[in-house]
Amino acid sequence: MPPSAQRLVAWAERRLPSLTRLRQREPLPIQLHRRRIYIVPTGFGVGFSVLLAVMLVGSLNYANNAALMLTCLLGAATAGSMLVAFRVLNGLTIGGLRAGIARAGEPIRVSLDIGASQRERMAVRLDVEGREHVFVVPSGAATTVEFDLPTEFRGWLALPRMRVHSRWPLGMFRVWSWLNPDRAVLVYPRPEALGPRPFEPRGDADRGRPRPGDELAALREYRPGDPRRQIAWKLSARHHGLLVKDLEQPAPQEDWRLDWDGMHGLDDESRIARLARWIDEARETGRRWSLKLPDGYFDVAQGDEHYHRCMTALALRP
C-alpha cells in the first residue's frame, strides 16, 4: 500500500471508530448487522443516476408526463435495489470453521460455514487473499465456502482479513462488510526430502521372514511392494503372473523409537524435518513408533490420532 493510501486509511480510522473496531480480531460466530454493513453506488449506479437526472430535467423542461412517470419509476426501482442489496448481507452468520492437513509450503484447505435464518441470499461474494468466491445462502440453512490459504512456515497460521460483499440485484450498489475472525489453522512441518532411516536394533535383517511354526495360508497375486523372498517362483512359472505366499503369522515389524537427542550435528529445524519424514514413513508402512522430544514423550502407538499428536507437537516446537 502506498504511503498516501496508508495516511488516508489512518485518517479514516481516526474519524470512523467503527473501522478500527472491524480491524480487530473477533470471535466466531460473527453476525452481520446494520452497524457494520457499508453500501456505495457502483460505477454503473453512478452512470445510471446521471441518466435519471438528465431524464428528469428533460421531462420537466418539455412537460412530458409520460417521461416524468418513467423517470420516477426508474428512480424508485433504483432506491429499492439499494434496500434489497443491504438485505442480502443483513443477518448473515459466519459460524463453523474447519481446516484440512497441510505441510509448510503447501496450500491448506479451509471451510467456512455461512448461514441465514431468513430469506435466500443470492450472489454473495467472499474475497480471500485476492480471490473471489461466489455462492448462494439458502433460507434457514448454511452453505460451506472452501478456499485455499498459502503457507510458508510451520505452526499456527492466522486467518486473513476477509470481505463479504454483493452487488445483487441490479448491480447499482455495492454492499460489503469486513470479517476478521480470531481463529488460526495449524500447519505441519515440511519433511525432509531424503535422509537416513531411524536407528534399528541389530537382528532386524531377519525382520519379515517367517518365524518357526509359521505355515503357508494361501497364494495370491503379486502386488507392488511385496518382498521378493515371499514369491513362489516354481508355482509362478506355471502361472500367467507372479504368485506370493501369504503366511498365517508373519513376523511383526520392529517399532521405531524416534528420539530428538539421537540426532547429532543438526539444527532444530533439520531435526523437526527429519522426524516428520520418519513419522510419515512409519504411518505409510503401518509401523508403530514412539517420539521423544525435549519437552514431551509419546509412547509407542500407531493410527491417525497418534500421528496428529506427534505432528502437532513438532509443528508447535519453538
N, C-alpha and C positions, 0 to 999 in steps of 0.2 A: 504494500500500500504506500503510495507517495506521501511525502510529508504534509502536503496541503490537504489531502484526504484525511490523514490522521488528525490534523488540527480541527478539521470540520467535524469529525466524529467526536472528538473530545469536547468541543463546544456544544454539540447536540446532547451529549450525555450530561453536561452540567445544566443545560436548560431543561432537559426532559429526564427527570429521575427514573421514569419507567424504563428507559433504555438501559440504564445502569443495572437495574434490577434484573432485566432479562439477560444480561451478560453473566450473571452469577449462576452457579450451579444450583439445580433444583431437583428434589427427589421425584421419582416416579410413584404413582401415575400423575401426569400433567393434564389438566383440563383447560381448554381454551375458552375464554370468555371475552366480553366486550372491552375490558380494560387492557387487554394485551393483543388485540387484533387491530391491524392497521390497514387502511384502504386508500388507494390513489388511482386516478384515471390512467389508463394506458395511452400510448400514442394514438391508437385508433380511437379511443374515447375522446381525447382532446380534439382530434380532427373532426369527429362527428359532432361534438359540441359547437365547434366553429361553424360547421354546416348548418346546424339548427339555428344559430344566431343569425346567419345570413338569410335563412328562410323566414325567420320571424320578422326581420326588418323589411324584407321584400313583401311579405303578405300584409303587413301593416301599411306599407307605403302605397300599395295598389288596392288596399281594402278588399283583398281576396279572402273571403270567409273559408272557402274550402282549403286553401293553402295554410291558413291560420289554424284550422282544425287539425290538419295533418301534422303541423309543427307541434302543436300541443300534445297530440297522441304520441309522437316520437319522443318528445321530452318526458312524458310520463313513463314510457317504456324504459327510457334511459335511467330515470330515477328508481324505478322498480328493480332494474337489473343490479343496481348498487346494493339494494337491500338483500336481494337473492344471493349475491356474491358474499355478503357478510354472513348470511345464514349457512353458507357452505362450511365455514370453519367454526362458527359459534357452537359450542357444546361438544366438540371433538375431544376424546380422551386418549391420550398416549399412555399405554399401560405396560404390558409384559415385554421383556427384553431377553433374548436368547442369543447365544453366540456358539459358533462351531469350534473346531480344533484347528489351530494353525501354528506353524513354527515361524520364528523370526525370518523375515524376508518373503513370506507367503501372505497373500490376502486372506483375511479372516471373514467368514460369513456371519452377518449379524441379522437377526429377525426382530422386527419391531411391530407390536400389535397396536392398531389404531381403530377405535370403535366409536359408535354414535348411538345414543339412546333413542333418538327420534330422527326420522326422515333419512332417506337415502342421500348420500353426499356424492355428487358427480365430479369427475375430473379434478380430484385433489392431487396436488403435486408435492413431492418431498425432495429437497435439494440436499445432497450429502456429498461433500468433497468434490464439488463441481459437477456432479451427475444428478440428473433429474429422473425421478420415478413417479409415474402417473398411475393412479389406482382409483377405485370406487369403494366407498364405505357403505355397506348395506345397512338398512334400518334395523336398530335393535341388535346389531351384531358387530363383530370386529373383523378387520382384514389384516393380513400379515404382509408387511413390506420387507423384502430382503435386499440387502446391499452388501458390498464388499468394502472393507477398510484395509488400506495398505499398512503393512507392519515393517518395522526395521529392527527393533530390539525386543528381547525377551522381557517378560514381566507384565505389569498392568498397563493397558492402553486405554486412556480416557476417550470416551465418545466425543466426536467433534460437535461443534455448534451446527445445528440443522435448521432449515427453514421450510415450513409447510405453507403452501400458498395455492391460489386458484385464480383463474380468470373466467370461470363459468358464471353466467350462461352465455353472454353475448361478447365477451372479450373486451368490454369497455372499461372495466375496473380490475385492478389487481389487488387482492386482499391477501395478507400474509401475517405470520406470527413466527417468532423465533423459539426454538427448543434447545435447551442446554442441560440435558439430564446429567445428574451426578453419578453416573454408572461407568464402569470400566470393564473391559474384557481382558482375559488372560491369554498371553502369547507364550507358547512353549519355546524353549531354546532350540536353536538350529543345530542339528547333529553334524559332527564332522563327516567329511566325505569318505575318507579312508583312514585306517588305523589298525593297530593290533587287536587281537581278541583278548577278552579278560583272562587273567591267570587261572589255569585249571590244575588241580592236583595231578600228581603222577598216576599213571594207570588209566588215564582217560583214553588211551589209544584203543582199548578194548570196548569203549562205550558203543552201544548199538549192536554188539554181537549177541547171539543167543546165549542165555545163561544155561547152566546144566539143568536138564529136565525140561527145557522148552521143546515143544513139539510143533510140527507143521500143522497149521489150521486150514489154510486154503491157498489157492493160487488166484492171482488177479492180474489184470493188465498193468503194464508198466506206466508209472506216472512220473513226470519230470521231478527230479529231486530224490527219487528212491535210491538207497545205497546199492552200489554195484554188487556187493557181496551177497545180497538177497535175491539176485536174479537167478532164476532156474534156467541155466544155459542149455542143458540137454533137452528139457521139455520145450524150450523156446525154439530149438532147431526144427521141431516138428509142428510149429505153430506159425501163423502168419505174422505174429508180433512177439515182443518180449513179455515173459511172464515173471511175476515177482512172488516170492514166498512170504506169506503172512504167518507170523508166529503168534501163538496163544499168549505168551508172556514176553514181549520184547523188553530188552533191558532199559531201564529208565535213564533219562538224560540227567547229567550232573547239574546241580543247582549252581547258578552263578552268584558269587559274592562280590558285589561291586563296592569298592572302598575308595573314598576320596583320598585318603592318605596313602593308598597303594600306588598312586601315580606320581612319579618324581620328575622334576625338570619341566613341569608345565605350569602356566599361569592359571588363574581361577577360571577364566572364560574357556580356555582349552580343556580343562578338566570337565567343565559342565558340558561342553560339546561332545567329548568322548563318552561320558556317562550317558548322555541322551542317546547316542548311537547304540551303545550296548543295551540299553533298555529297549529300544526299538527292535534290535535283533532278537533279544530274549522273548519279546512278545510275539514276533513273527514265527519263531521256531517252536513255540509252545513250552519254553523253559520256565522254571521257577527261579526267582532271583531275589536277593536282598540288597539293600542300598544303605551304606553308612556314610553320613555326612558329618562335618564338624559339629553341627548343632542338632543332629537327629539321626535316628536309625529306623529303617523299615525292614521288618522281619521277612523271612523267606515266604513268598506267596506268588500268585500269578493272577491274571484276569484284568479286566478293564479298570476296576476300582483301584487295584494296586498300581496299575500303570499311571492313572491320573494323579494319584497321591505322590508318586515319585517324581513325575514330570512337573507337577505344581511346585514341589519343594525345590527342584532345580531352577525353575523359572523365577522364583522369588528369592534366590540367593543374592545377597548384597554384592 
